């Protein structure tokens, strides 16, 4: 059990394994065991790690039916390189749990499809975890794009979104899902056009012909090309290579080239507009 739980054990588990409660308390007093939460301990000889912290928070919640969710679950699945400072736990609506330091609690009832067990820990399934973590992070669309490349398929992500309509953050999730689903990069292009129009910037054309290609958005008089990319999970090797050939040809032809992703335009719109404005005189 200690090997499975990275050295974390509850008082109930210890007693069930034959260690008396008085022996547990004695070991805590002698600092042979570390007290992590009331009734949750780290047995001597085991390192205190992020895994230990997440397991301890889940056991503090009583284990199942509680589950780890949000960024802590994303870290568990290796979608995130670093564990969050606060471990989010999802518990059923009927369950009242006072969070301890380093824990947060979400009360809700989830579909069984959204629940999994991984290495003896109960968590939200990867599609729901990816979506909810994207909503929790400041660079959420970048995170979700990477998750779609490496961890989850879009249909499963979309079904998780549909199962949880009406919950907190559904509006933001809908916008992110819509952008992620757009395979033709038109979402990024529409966003760029809106930003330019709102800033009163003129002189640009869409789909400007250049050799065998078309420039996504061009300022022909200034010889400034702006290329927009959607979400990386859509890009295949053939398109990646073609985009690079097009960019090299533009440079050889005396054009300045700016390239933006949907994440750039959505997350830092003012910076993108400022760079375009600053590049126009330089390119003219």
C-alpha positions in Angstrom: 0.0 0.0 0.0 2.8 2.4 0.9 4.5 1.7 -2.5 1.2 2.4 -4.3 0.6 5.6 -2.4 4.1 7.0 -2.4 4.4 6.6 1.4 1.1 8.4 2.2 -1.3 6.6 4.6 -4.4 7.5 6.5 -5.1 6.6 10.1 -7.8 4.2 9.0 -5.5 2.5 6.5 -2.8 2.1 9.1 -5.2 0.6 11.6 -6.6 -1.8 9.0 -3.0 -2.9 8.2 -2.4 -3.8 11.9 -0.8 -0.6 13.2 -2.6 0.7 16.3 -3.8 4.3 16.5 -1.6 4.8 19.6 1.4 3.6 17.6 0.6 6.0 14.8 0.3 8.9 17.2 3.6 7.9 18.8 5.4 7.8 15.5 4.1 11.3 14.7 5.2 12.7 18.0 8.7 11.2 17.4 8.7 12.6 13.9 9.1 9.2 12.4 5.9 10.0 10.5 5.0 13.4 9.2 1.4 14.7 9.7 0.2 16.1 6.4 -3.5 16.6 7.2 -5.6 15.4 10.1 -5.5 11.7 9.9 -3.1 11.6 6.8 0.6 10.9 7.2 3.8 10.5 5.3 5.7 7.5 6.5 9.4 8.0 7.3 11.8 7.3 4.5 9.5 8.7 1.8 10.2 12.0 0.2 7.6 14.8 0.2 6.8 15.4 -3.5 4.1 16.9 -5.6 2.6 13.4 -5.9 2.6 13.1 -2.2 0.9 16.5 -1.8 -1.8 15.6 -4.3 -2.4 12.1 -2.9 -2.6 13.5 0.7 -5.2 16.2 -0.4 -7.3 13.5 -2.0 -7.1 11.2 1.1 -7.9 14.2 3.3 -11.1 14.5 1.3 -11.9 10.9 2.2 -10.8 9.3 -1.1 -13.6 8.2 -3.4 -16.1 9.6 -4.4 -13.9 12.7 -4.2 -11.6 13.2 -7.1 -8.7 15.4 -8.1 -9.6 17.9 -10.9 -8.4 21.0 -12.7 -4.6 21.8 -13.0 -3.7 19.2 -10.3 -5.3 16.5 -12.4 -3.5 17.9 -15.5 -0.2 17.6 -13.7 -1.0 14.1 -12.8 -1.6 13.2 -16.5 1.7 15.1 -17.4 -0.2 17.7 -19.3 1.5 20.3 -17.1 5.2 20.3 -16.2 4.6 21.9 -12.8 2.0 21.1 -10.1 -0.3 23.9 -9.0 0.1 25.4 -5.5 -3.5 24.5 -4.8 -5.0 21.0 -5.3 -8.5 21.2 -6.6 -10.9 18.5 -5.4 -14.3 17.7 -6.8 -16.8 16.2 -4.4 -20.5 15.3 -4.9 -23.0 18.1 -4.2 -24.4 16.3 -1.1 -20.9 16.2 0.4 -19.7 19.2 2.5 -16.0 19.4 2.9 -14.0 22.2 4.5 -10.8 22.7 2.4 -7.5 22.6 4.2 -4.6 24.9 3.3 -3.4 24.1 -0.2 -6.8 22.7 -1.2 -9.9 24.0 -3.0 -13.2 22.2 -3.2 -15.8 22.1 -6.1 -19.2 20.6 -5.2 -20.8 19.0 -8.3 -22.1 15.8 -9.7 -20.3 14.4 -12.8 -21.1 11.8 -15.3 -19.3 8.4 -14.7 -17.7 9.0 -18.1 -15.8 11.9 -16.6 -14.3 9.9 -13.8 -11.2 7.6 -13.9 -8.8 5.9 -11.6 -5.1 6.3 -12.4 -2.4 4.8 -10.1 -4.9 4.3 -7.3 -6.1 8.0 -7.5 -9.5 9.1 -8.6 -9.5 12.0 -11.1 -11.6 13.7 -13.7 -11.0 12.1 -17.1 -8.4 13.6 -19.4 -10.8 15.4 -21.8 -12.7 17.3 -19.0 -9.4 17.9 -17.2 -7.8 19.5 -20.3 -10.9 21.7 -20.8 -11.1 22.9 -17.2 -7.4 23.4 -16.9 -7.5 25.6 -20.0 -10.1 27.8 -18.4 -8.0 28.0 -15.2 -4.7 29.1 -16.8 -3.9 32.6 -18.1 -2.5 31.0 -21.3 -5.3 28.5 -21.5 -5.7 28.3 -25.3 -1.9 27.5 -25.6 -2.3 24.8 -23.0 -5.4 23.3 -24.7 -3.6 23.4 -28.1 -0.7 21.4 -26.7 -3.1 19.0 -24.9 -4.9 18.3 -28.2 -1.6 17.6 -29.9 -0.4 15.1 -27.2 -3.1 13.9 -24.9 -6.7 14.1 -26.0 -8.7 13.9 -29.2 -11.0 16.8 -30.1 -14.2 14.7 -30.3 -13.8 13.5 -26.7 -13.1 17.0 -25.6 -16.2 18.3 -27.3 -18.3 15.5 -25.7 -17.0 16.4 -22.3 -17.9 20.0 -22.9 -21.5 19.0 -24.0 -22.0 16.8 -20.9 -21.1 19.8 -18.6 -23.0 22.6 -20.3 -24.3 25.2 -17.9 -21.5 24.8 -15.4 -19.2 27.6 -14.3 -17.1 28.8 -17.3 -19.3 27.3 -20.0 -19.3 30.5 -22.0 -15.5 30.8 -22.1 -15.3 27.0 -22.8 -17.7 27.4 -25.8 -15.5 30.2 -27.3 -12.4 28.1 -26.9 -14.0 25.0 -28.3 -15.2 26.9 -31.3 -11.7 28.3 -32.0 -10.1 24.9 -31.6 -12.5 23.3 -34.0 -11.8 25.8 -36.8 -9.6 23.9 -39.2 -9.2 26.6 -41.9 -7.6 29.2 -39.6 -10.6 31.4 -40.4 -11.2 32.1 -36.7 -7.7 33.6 -36.4 -8.1 35.5 -39.6 -11.5 36.9 -38.5 -10.0 37.9 -35.2 -7.1 39.8 -36.9 -9.5 41.6 -39.3 -11.6 42.7 -36.3 -8.5 44.0 -34.5 -7.3 46.0 -37.5 -10.8 47.5 -38.1 -11.2 48.4 -34.5 -7.8 50.1 -34.6 -8.7 52.0 -37.8 -5.9 50.4 -39.8 -6.4 50.4 -43.5 -4.4 49.5 -46.6 -4.6 45.8 -46.2 -6.1 43.1 -48.5 -6.9 39.5 -47.9 -5.6 36.6 -50.0 -3.0 38.7 -51.8 -1.4 36.7 -54.7 2.3 36.0 -54.4 3.8 33.5 -56.8 2.1 30.2 -56.3 0.8 31.3 -52.9 -1.6 33.8 -51.4 -0.6 35.9 -48.4 -3.2 35.7 -45.6 -3.3 39.5 -45.1 -1.0 41.9 -47.0 -0.2 45.6 -47.0 1.0 45.6 -50.7 2.1 49.3 -50.7 4.3 48.6 -47.7 5.3 45.1 -48.8 4.3 43.8 -45.4 2.8 40.3 -45.2 0.9 39.0 -42.1 0.4 35.3 -41.9 -2.1 33.8 -39.4 -2.1 30.3 -38.0 -4.9 28.6 -36.2 -4.2 25.8 -33.6 -1.0 23.8 -34.0 -2.9 20.5 -33.5 -4.4 21.0 -37.0 -1.0 21.5 -38.8 0.4 18.5 -40.7 3.9 18.1 -42.0 3.1 19.1 -45.6 1.4 22.3 -44.6 4.2 23.2 -42.2 6.8 22.8 -44.9 4.7 24.8 -47.4 4.3 27.6 -44.9 8.1 27.8 -44.4 8.8 27.8 -48.2 6.2 30.6 -48.6 7.9 32.6 -45.8 11.4 32.2 -47.3 10.1 33.3 -50.7 8.5 36.4 -49.1 11.9 37.4 -47.5 13.7 36.8 -50.8 11.1 38.9 -52.6 11.8 41.9 -50.3 8.7 41.5 -48.1 8.6 41.9 -44.3 6.8 39.0 -42.7 4.8 38.9 -39.4 3.3 35.7 -38.2 0.6 35.3 -35.5 -1.2 32.4 -34.0 -4.8 32.5 -32.8 -3.3 32.4 -29.2 -1.3 35.6 -30.0 -4.3 37.5 -31.4 -6.6 36.4 -28.6 -4.2 36.7 -25.7 -2.2 39.8 -26.6 -4.3 41.7 -29.2 -2.8 45.1 -28.3 0.7 43.9 -28.8 -0.1 42.4 -32.1 -1.7 45.6 -33.4 1.2 47.6 -32.1 3.7 45.5 -33.9 1.8 45.7 -37.2 1.6 49.5 -36.8 5.3 49.8 -36.0 6.2 47.6 -39.0 4.3 49.6 -41.5 6.7 52.6 -41.7 9.7 50.4 -41.5 8.4 48.3 -44.5 7.3 51.4 -46.5 
